[in-house]
Amino acid sequence: MRSSTTPPLASSQLSQELIPSVPGEFYSYSATFTFELPLYPLLKCKANKTWGPEDLPGIAAELDLVFCFGDSPQVCSPNSDQAAGLLRGFVTRDALNQTFIIRVNMAEHEFERIRTARNGRNLADFCEEVVNYRNSVDQLEQGAVYAVVTTSGKYGLIRITNLTPNSASIDACHTLL
């Protein structure tokens, strides 16, 4: 886990500490995931969104997504076969959350409308309607929007704003109900 001896952060920076989502709050943010920092817990907005595999023992209960990079970058459930190789040796697979992910046909303005409305119930209802509960991995595409539902009650939308074989930048929103 990241050091708690880190000096205080400026208000515009994210905390390096684990700050879980609060039920009923709506979060909207941007983040960049890399080959070195591929772990994505949907945390409170003041918390860092990108974590490395070495951080896993301290964040396993909150981990919701894993970005897997290479020829065909993917976003995966932490307990998926695709994420298992990356996470092996840090925690047991059965200790990890199940997350369902699906690409949705959504224009940028529709994504922004949901994101700026900041209505967690509407976001959750949309995600419940579109998520296929058998899908736990999806290939990333530039500009694509993905709906996310976790078994821990988190609902989110992710839009890929920049994609390379070793990184993915996103705009996102989520809530915990």
N, C-alpha and C positions, 0 to 999 in steps of 0.2 A: 504494500500500500504506500502511497505517496507520503512523504515526510510531513509530520504535523509541526515541525520546526521551521517550516517555510515562513518567511516574513509576511506580514499582512499584505493583502493584495489591494490594488486600487479598485474602486467600485466598478470600473468598466471591465475588470478581469474576472474570469470564472474561478471559483474556489477549487483547489486541488483535493478537497475533502469530499467524502461521500455524503451527499445531502439528498435523501430520498424525496420523491414526489409527494405532494400533499393531496389527499383526496379532495376533489372538487376544484383544484386550481388548474388553470390553463397555461401552457407554456409554449412560447414561440421563439425560435432561435435559429442560428446557422452554426455549422460545425464542419470540420474537415477531418476525415478518417484516413489513416495511412497504413502501409504495410506494418509499421512499427506500433501504431496506435489504432488497432482495428475494433476494439470493444466498445459497445454503445449501450450503457444503461440509460433508460429514459428517466432522468433525475430532475430535481428541482432546477429551475432556470439558472440559479446562481452557481450550480455545480458544473464541473468540467464534464464534457460529454464524451471525450476520447480518452481511452485507457489502453494500456498495454497488457499483454498476457501475464506479465509478472505481477500486475495489480489484481488478478483474478481472485486469489483467495480472499481478499477483503471486499470484493464487490459481487461475488457470485450470486448472492440472493437478489441483487438488483439488476444483473446483466440481462438485457432484453434482445440485443441484436449483435451479430458479428459480421464485419465486412471481410470477405475473403478476396484477395487480389491475385492477379495473374492475367493470363490471356483473356479470360472471361470473368471479370469481377462480379461477385455475388454478394447479396445480403442474406444472412442465414439466421435461423433460430439458434440460440446457444447450444441446444442439445441435438442439433442436426449432425448427420454424418460429415458434411462439409466442414463444419466448425470443429469437429472432434480432433482432428489432427493438430490444429493450431492450439487447442486448449489442453491437450493431453499432458499429463504430468502436473497440472496446476490444481485441478479439482476433479472429482468423479463426475461423469456425464449425468448420472441420475440426480445430482445436486443442482443441475442447471434448469432454468426456466424454459418453458415451451412458448414460442412466439409464432404467430401465423402472419404471413406476409403475402401480399398479392399486388401486382401492378394493376393500377386502375387507369381507365381512359379518362383523363382529366386535363383540361386546358389550364394554362398558367393562371389565367384570371379567376378560374373556379377555385384553384388551390389557394390563391391569395384571399379570395372572398371568405373561405372557411377559416383561414389562418387569422385574418384581421377581425373577424366576428368574435373570436375568443369565447365561443360557446361550447363548453366541454360536452354537454349532453348531445348537441347536434353532431359534433365530431364523432362521438362514440356511436351514435345511431347510424351514421354514414358507414363507419368502419364495420360495424356488425352486419350491415346489409351486404357489403361487397366481399368481405374476407371469406375465402374458401378454407375451411378448417382442416384440410388435409395438406395444405401448402405451407412449407416451412423454409423454402429457399427460393430466391428469385434472382435472375441475372439482371445486373444493373445496366441501365441505358441512360445516356445523357438526356436531360429534360424530362425523364419519366417520373411519375408520381406513384408511390407505393403506400398502401394502407397496411397498418400494423395493429394486431390485437394480441395481447399477452394473457396468459392464464392468471396473471396477478392483477388483472383489471385495468391495464393501461391500453389506451387507444391513441393512434397517431397517424399522421401523414408525413411522408418524406418526399421531397422533390430533389432530384440529382441536378445540381447546378454546374458541376465540373467533374469530369471523370477521366482518369488515366489508369494505366495498368497497376499503379502503386498508390492511388489516392482517390477519394471520392468526397466532394464538397456537397453539402446538403443545406436546404432550408427545410425546417421541420416545425411541427406543432404536435403537442400531445397533452393528454389529460389522464388522470387516475380517478376512476369512479369507485 
